[in-house]
Every structure is written in C-alpha cells, then in structure tokens.
Amino acid sequence: MAAEDAAKPSPLPPYPEMILAAIEVLNDKNGSNKSAISKYIEGKYGDLPPAHASLLTAHLARMKESGELIFLKNNYFRADAPDAPPKRGRGRPPKPRDSNAPAPAPKPASPRPRGRPPKTKDPLDAAVAQATAGMPKARGRPPKKAKTTPAPAAPAGDGSAPVKRGRGRPPKVRPAVPSETAAA
C-alpha cells in the first residue's frame, strides 16, 4: 500500500495558481510579500515538496518577468488587479512640465566638439593593413622605425661628426693618470 501512495500524483495545484489564489485571499492593499504567500500556501496545502521555498521563489520570479505579477517595495500584486500600482520604468521619473512656462533657450554651440579628435587617416597605413590582413603576425617586438628627420649638424669648428651611441651601458671612463716622465 505504501508503494501505491508514493505512485499517486500530488493533489497540489500548479504553483502559479496557488500564488495567485494566495494574493487574492490575502487581499492586502500594499500587496503580499513572499513570506505571507508562503505561509498561506503551507497552511492550506499541508504536504509540500521539500524544495517549496526555492520553487516558490522561482515561480514568483518567472511570473514577475512574464508580467502576471507586479513587484513593488518587496510586495507582489496581481497585474490585472484594479488597485495595482502603475508600472514604472527604471531610474528617476522626469520632472513635470509646466505648459505656461516659456520654452528653454537653445544652448549656444560650443567652439569645438567634445572628446578626443579622431586620428588622421593615412592611406598608406590602410593599404598596408589590408595587404597584411591574412598574414600571421611576426613574433617578438617589432623593430624601431628609422627617423625621417635629418640628424643635427655638428658644431662649427669641431670638425668631427656626432658619434652615435651604441646599445647598452656606455663603458666607464677612466681618469688619465699622469705619467712620471712628463713630470720630470
């Protein structure tokens, strides 16, 4: 007999029906919160599934998203109820406009547009990007580009060309040691 009782379908109506009935019976002008709905369902239908709390939460959320319920200040209202509050959008509501007030003056045009100016479009860069679109990228750091400005001229009278510094730390300069022959 115990096996027959376990095989019987549950006499519980679907959760949306129980939720709508609970809100209707509670008939609170401020709406019904989740705990009040849950207490009503637990009182009316004694044997509920062990996951009753999570099932109730899931069905309330689904009904709120579908528009069957309105959720306001932690309370649920039937969407078709005559005393249900109007549904508002997110954010601060706009200020009421006075029909007798004069129209606001147009804003003066700013001397330049806001934000960073766009980069100049170089046709050569666009052509190179299009030509190399399918090629794999080279590994490592790309080589430095050669400077296009001419090198500064050497000071007049020196006669020597400027020396280009090599890579790495320059060698330590040792002071010249006077030789003994020069002193004597």
Backbone hydrogen bonds, N-H to C=O, Kabsch-Sander energy under -0.5 kcal/mol:
donor,donor_aa,acceptor,acceptor_aa,energy
5,D,1,M,-1.9
6,A,2,A,-1.8
7,A,3,A,-1.5
8,K,4,E,-0.8
18,M,14,P,-2.0
19,I,15,Y,-2.8
20,L,16,P,-2.4
21,A,17,E,-2.3
22,A,18,M,-2.3
23,I,19,I,-2.3
24,E,20,L,-2.0
25,V,21,A,-2.6
26,L,22,A,-2.7
27,N,23,I,-1.8
31,G,28,D,-1.6
32,S,76,Y,-2.2
37,I,33,N,-2.1
38,S,34,K,-2.5
39,K,35,S,-2.5
40,Y,36,A,-2.1
41,I,37,I,-2.3
42,E,38,S,-2.7
43,G,39,K,-2.2
44,K,40,Y,-2.3
45,Y,41,I,-2.8
46,G,44,K,-0.7
48,L,46,G,-1.2
52,H,49,P,-1.3
55,L,51,A,-2.5
56,L,52,H,-2.8
57,T,53,A,-2.2
58,A,54,S,-2.4
59,H,55,L,-2.6
60,L,56,L,-2.5
61,A,57,T,-2.3
62,R,58,A,-2.3
63,M,59,H,-2.6
64,K,60,L,-2.1
65,E,61,A,-2.3
66,S,62,R,-2.2
67,G,63,M,-0.9
68,E,63,M,-1.6
69,L,63,M,-1.5
70,I,77,F,-2.7
72,L,70,I,-0.6
72,L,75,N,-2.6
75,N,72,L,-1.3
76,Y,32,S,-2.9
77,F,70,I,-2.4
79,A,68,E,-2.4
81,A,78,R,-1.0
84,A,81,A,-1.1
99,S,97,R,-0.6
101,A,98,D,-0.7
122,D,120,T,-0.7
126,A,122,D,-1.9
127,A,123,P,-2.0
128,V,124,L,-2.4
129,A,125,D,-2.4
130,Q,126,A,-2.0
131,A,127,A,-2.2
132,T,128,V,-2.1
133,A,130,Q,-0.9
158,D,155,P,-1.3
159,G,155,P,-0.7
174,R,172,K,-0.6
183,A,179,S,-0.9
184,A,180,E,-1.4
